[in-house]
Amino acid sequence: MRNLFNLDGPLMQLINKVVYSVYLNILWFICCIPIVTIGASTTALFYVTLKIAKNDEGNITKAFFHSFRVNLKQSTIVWMILLCMGIILGVDGYVVYHMRYENAFWTLCTAFLIIAAAAYAIVLMYIFPLMARFENTISAMFKNALFMGIRFLFCTISMAAIYFAMLLVVVRFFTPAIIFGEGLCALLCSCLLSNILLLCQEKTESNQKSASEPQ
């Protein structure tokens, strides 16, 4: 029982991580207020939560704003692209829903929209953690986010379930839980993504090493 409440024990580490997630959620929300900075704020959030998942958090505030500053340009461009795509999908979904014609064309449009929405959701969940961990072009980030989401389907479903559960709790059961919000979701998703991103990093380094070797 004494070890349970030890500062280095698993229970205290868990409590510390939950507290960190609340603090990060506040930082994330404040930095999202200009709207256009949502991408940079989310990238910075995952930059820190991925470190926390590996027990390598260090100075959380300093790390958050370091990532925010470094990734501001690319993350903002990515966010604006995602925002435009989301608006287009939303408008198309509204139109298709209110058409509701029982014919082959409506069925085809609905199927295409569902697939597009699923791909959009996958990219939305993966692209900011990828930007937090790797340097690459914007087009490569989109392609890799979609590829990873499809390849690691169990992780994708788990991440979607985390976000859905948080939304359900906040909207239907306990609104004050919003204080955990994106911070806790990002931390849980980072725990799922940590090994996957490490595997991708090792594969990238292996490919770079092979490419640099003389033929």
Contacts in CASP RR format, 6 or more apart in sequence:
PFRMAT RR
TARGET T0000
AUTHOR 0000-0000-0000
METHOD contacts of the structure
MODEL  1
MRNLFNLDGPLMQLINKVVYSVYLNILWFICCIPIVTIGASTTALFYVTL
KIAKNDEGNITKAFFHSFRVNLKQSTIVWMILLCMGIILGVDGYVVYHMR
YENAFWTLCTAFLIIAAAAYAIVLMYIFPLMARFENTISAMFKNALFMGI
RFLFCTISMAAIYFAMLLVVVRFFTPAIIFGEGLCALLCSCLLSNILLLC
QEKTESNQKSASEPQ
3 9 0 8 1.000
4 10 0 8 1.000
4 11 0 8 1.000
5 11 0 8 1.000
5 12 0 8 1.000
6 12 0 8 1.000
13 55 0 8 1.000
17 52 0 8 1.000
17 187 0 8 1.000
18 180 0 8 1.000
18 184 0 8 1.000
20 48 0 8 1.000
20 52 0 8 1.000
20 57 0 8 1.000
20 60 0 8 1.000
20 187 0 8 1.000
21 49 0 8 1.000
21 180 0 8 1.000
21 183 0 8 1.000
21 184 0 8 1.000
21 186 0 8 1.000
21 187 0 8 1.000
22 179 0 8 1.000
22 180 0 8 1.000
22 183 0 8 1.000
22 184 0 8 1.000
23 60 0 8 1.000
24 45 0 8 1.000
24 48 0 8 1.000
24 49 0 8 1.000
24 60 0 8 1.000
24 64 0 8 1.000
24 183 0 8 1.000
24 186 0 8 1.000
24 187 0 8 1.000
25 179 0 8 1.000
25 180 0 8 1.000
25 181 0 8 1.000
25 182 0 8 1.000
25 183 0 8 1.000
25 184 0 8 1.000
27 41 0 8 1.000
27 44 0 8 1.000
27 45 0 8 1.000
27 61 0 8 1.000
27 64 0 8 1.000
28 41 0 8 1.000
28 42 0 8 1.000
28 44 0 8 1.000
28 45 0 8 1.000
28 182 0 8 1.000
28 183 0 8 1.000
28 186 0 8 1.000
29 182 0 8 1.000
31 37 0 8 1.000
31 40 0 8 1.000
31 41 0 8 1.000
31 44 0 8 1.000
31 68 0 8 1.000
32 38 0 8 1.000
32 41 0 8 1.000
32 42 0 8 1.000
36 76 0 8 1.000
36 79 0 8 1.000
36 80 0 8 1.000
37 68 0 8 1.000
37 72 0 8 1.000
37 76 0 8 1.000
38 79 0 8 1.000
39 75 0 8 1.000
39 76 0 8 1.000
39 78 0 8 1.000
39 79 0 8 1.000
39 128 0 8 1.000
40 68 0 8 1.000
40 71 0 8 1.000
40 72 0 8 1.000
40 75 0 8 1.000
40 76 0 8 1.000
40 79 0 8 1.000
41 68 0 8 1.000
42 75 0 8 1.000
42 79 0 8 1.000
42 128 0 8 1.000
42 182 0 8 1.000
42 186 0 8 1.000
43 67 0 8 1.000
43 68 0 8 1.000
43 71 0 8 1.000
43 75 0 8 1.000
43 128 0 8 1.000
43 131 0 8 1.000
43 132 0 8 1.000
44 64 0 8 1.000
44 65 0 8 1.000
44 66 0 8 1.000
44 67 0 8 1.000
44 68 0 8 1.000
44 71 0 8 1.000
44 132 0 8 1.000
45 64 0 8 1.000
45 128 0 8 1.000
45 182 0 8 1.000
45 183 0 8 1.000
45 186 0 8 1.000
46 128 0 8 1.000
46 129 0 8 1.000
46 131 0 8 1.000
46 132 0 8 1.000
46 133 0 8 1.000
46 186 0 8 1.000
46 189 0 8 1.000
46 190 0 8 1.000
47 63 0 8 1.000
47 64 0 8 1.000
47 66 0 8 1.000
47 67 0 8 1.000
47 71 0 8 1.000
47 132 0 8 1.000
47 133 0 8 1.000
48 57 0 8 1.000
48 60 0 8 1.000
48 63 0 8 1.000
48 64 0 8 1.000
48 67 0 8 1.000
49 183 0 8 1.000
49 186 0 8 1.000
49 187 0 8 1.000
49 189 0 8 1.000
49 190 0 8 1.000
50 129 0 8 1.000
50 132 0 8 1.000
50 133 0 8 1.000
50 190 0 8 1.000
50 193 0 8 1.000
50 194 0 8 1.000
50 197 0 8 1.000
51 57 0 8 1.000
51 58 0 8 1.000
51 63 0 8 1.000
52 60 0 8 1.000
52 187 0 8 1.000
52 190 0 8 1.000
53 187 0 8 1.000
53 190 0 8 1.000
53 191 0 8 1.000
53 193 0 8 1.000
53 194 0 8 1.000
54 194 0 8 1.000
57 63 0 8 1.000
67 132 0 8 1.000
71 131 0 8 1.000
71 132 0 8 1.000
74 131 0 8 1.000
74 138 0 8 1.000
74 141 0 8 1.000
75 128 0 8 1.000
75 131 0 8 1.000
77 138 0 8 1.000
78 127 0 8 1.000
78 128 0 8 1.000
78 131 0 8 1.000
78 138 0 8 1.000
78 141 0 8 1.000
78 142 0 8 1.000
81 138 0 8 1.000
82 120 0 8 1.000
82 123 0 8 1.000
82 124 0 8 1.000
82 127 0 8 1.000
85 120 0 8 1.000
86 120 0 8 1.000
89 113 0 8 1.000
89 116 0 8 1.000
89 117 0 8 1.000
89 120 0 8 1.000
92 113 0 8 1.000
93 113 0 8 1.000
96 106 0 8 1.000
96 109 0 8 1.000
96 110 0 8 1.000
96 113 0 8 1.000
99 106 0 8 1.000
100 106 0 8 1.000
119 146 0 8 1.000
121 160 0 8 1.000
122 145 0 8 1.000
122 146 0 8 1.000
122 149 0 8 1.000
122 150 0 8 1.000
122 156 0 8 1.000
123 142 0 8 1.000
123 145 0 8 1.000
123 146 0 8 1.000
125 145 0 8 1.000
125 149 0 8 1.000
125 156 0 8 1.000
125 159 0 8 1.000
125 160 0 8 1.000
125 163 0 8 1.000
125 189 0 8 1.000
126 144 0 8 1.000
126 145 0 8 1.000
126 146 0 8 1.000
126 148 0 8 1.000
126 149 0 8 1.000
126 156 0 8 1.000
127 141 0 8 1.000
127 142 0 8 1.000
127 145 0 8 1.000
129 189 0 8 1.000
129 190 0 8 1.000
129 193 0 8 1.000
129 197 0 8 1.000
130 136 0 8 1.000
130 141 0 8 1.000
130 144 0 8 1.000
130 145 0 8 1.000
130 148 0 8 1.000
130 197 0 8 1.000
131 141 0 8 1.000
133 197 0 8 1.000
133 201 0 8 1.000
134 200 0 8 1.000
134 201 0 8 1.000
134 204 0 8 1.000
136 144 0 8 1.000
148 196 0 8 1.000
148 200 0 8 1.000
149 155 0 8 1.000
149 156 0 8 1.000
150 156 0 8 1.000
152 196 0 8 1.000
155 192 0 8 1.000
155 193 0 8 1.000
155 196 0 8 1.000
158 192 0 8 1.000
159 189 0 8 1.000
159 192 0 8 1.000
159 193 0 8 1.000
162 185 0 8 1.000
162 188 0 8 1.000
162 189 0 8 1.000
163 185 0 8 1.000
166 177 0 8 1.000
166 180 0 8 1.000
166 181 0 8 1.000
166 184 0 8 1.000
166 185 0 8 1.000
169 177 0 8 1.000
170 177 0 8 1.000
170 178 0 8 1.000
170 181 0 8 1.000
END
